[in-house]
Amino acid sequence: MEKYADLPMDLADASLVLLAEYLEQGRIFSVDQRDFNTYRWKNTHPFQNLLLP
């Protein structure tokens, strides 16, 4: 959460980031496009939002 201090991260976002790191994959389903276009799992990997085409 400190890394993204300028982009408020709520508990749900933080949970998805931690879960992606634990499962070692960044496929998520979220309506939060702006944040998950910025967040990275494992510090470098972009998320793949399954909600978007």
Short mmCIF file of the C-alpha atoms (twelve columns), coordinates in Angstrom:
data_MODEL
# 
_entry.id   MODEL 
# 
loop_
_atom_site.group_PDB 
_atom_site.id 
_atom_site.type_symbol 
_atom_site.label_atom_id 
_atom_site.label_alt_id 
_atom_site.label_comp_id 
_atom_site.label_asym_id 
_atom_site.label_seq_id 
_atom_site.Cartn_x 
_atom_site.Cartn_y 
_atom_site.Cartn_z 
_atom_site.pdbx_PDB_model_num 
ATOM 1  C CA . MET A 1  0.000   0.000   0.000   1 
ATOM 2  C CA . GLU A 2  2.937   2.349   0.629   1 
ATOM 3  C CA . LYS A 3  4.100   1.947   -2.974  1 
ATOM 4  C CA . TYR A 4  0.763   3.268   -4.242  1 
ATOM 5  C CA . ALA A 5  0.270   5.981   -1.591  1 
ATOM 6  C CA . ASP A 6  -0.769  8.530   -4.247  1 
ATOM 7  C CA . LEU A 7  -3.492  6.137   -5.479  1 
ATOM 8  C CA . PRO A 8  -5.744  5.200   -2.538  1 
ATOM 9  C CA . MET A 9  -5.868  1.423   -2.126  1 
ATOM 10 C CA . ASP A 10 -8.777  0.024   -0.170  1 
ATOM 11 C CA . LEU A 11 -8.900  -3.333  1.580   1 
ATOM 12 C CA . ALA A 12 -10.493 -5.087  -1.410  1 
ATOM 13 C CA . ASP A 13 -7.769  -3.839  -3.791  1 
ATOM 14 C CA . ALA A 14 -4.996  -4.778  -1.367  1 
ATOM 15 C CA . SER A 15 -6.536  -8.236  -0.939  1 
ATOM 16 C CA . LEU A 16 -6.565  -8.823  -4.709  1 
ATOM 17 C CA . VAL A 17 -2.935  -7.708  -5.036  1 
ATOM 18 C CA . LEU A 18 -1.818  -9.996  -2.190  1 
ATOM 19 C CA . LEU A 19 -3.861  -12.898 -3.517  1 
ATOM 20 C CA . ALA A 20 -2.377  -12.477 -6.991  1 
ATOM 21 C CA . GLU A 21 1.111   -12.609 -5.506  1 
ATOM 22 C CA . TYR A 22 0.232   -15.666 -3.419  1 
ATOM 23 C CA . LEU A 23 -1.321  -17.521 -6.388  1 
ATOM 24 C CA . GLU A 24 1.414   -16.243 -8.726  1 
ATOM 25 C CA . GLN A 25 -0.984  -14.965 -11.368 1 
ATOM 26 C CA . GLY A 26 -2.509  -11.605 -12.103 1 
ATOM 27 C CA . ARG A 27 -5.853  -12.517 -13.630 1 
ATOM 28 C CA . ILE A 28 -8.539  -10.609 -11.743 1 
ATOM 29 C CA . PHE A 29 -12.184 -9.639  -12.159 1 
ATOM 30 C CA . SER A 30 -12.688 -6.025  -11.088 1 
ATOM 31 C CA . VAL A 31 -14.688 -2.969  -12.129 1 
ATOM 32 C CA . ASP A 32 -11.800 -0.825  -10.864 1 
ATOM 33 C CA . GLN A 33 -10.016 -0.255  -14.196 1 
ATOM 34 C CA . ARG A 34 -8.019  2.830   -13.201 1 
ATOM 35 C CA . ASP A 35 -6.371  1.281   -10.162 1 
ATOM 36 C CA . PHE A 36 -5.650  -2.113  -11.663 1 
ATOM 37 C CA . ASN A 37 -4.097  -0.539  -14.753 1 
ATOM 38 C CA . THR A 38 -1.609  1.017   -12.302 1 
ATOM 39 C CA . TYR A 39 -1.084  -1.742  -9.711  1 
ATOM 40 C CA . ARG A 40 1.460   -4.464  -10.407 1 
ATOM 41 C CA . TRP A 41 1.797   -7.881  -8.865  1 
ATOM 42 C CA . LYS A 42 5.297   -9.066  -8.053  1 
ATOM 43 C CA . ASN A 43 6.198   -5.370  -8.543  1 
ATOM 44 C CA . THR A 44 6.481   -5.659  -12.340 1 
ATOM 45 C CA . HIS A 45 3.653   -7.753  -13.778 1 
ATOM 46 C CA . PRO A 46 0.505   -5.924  -14.941 1 
ATOM 47 C CA . PHE A 47 -2.888  -7.346  -14.024 1 
ATOM 48 C CA . GLN A 48 -5.171  -8.896  -16.618 1 
ATOM 49 C CA . ASN A 49 -8.706  -7.763  -15.840 1 
ATOM 50 C CA . LEU A 50 -11.116 -10.447 -17.024 1 
ATOM 51 C CA . LEU A 51 -14.021 -7.989  -16.954 1 
ATOM 52 C CA . LEU A 52 -12.551 -6.001  -19.843 1 
ATOM 53 C CA . PRO A 53 -12.735 -7.200  -23.457 1 
# 
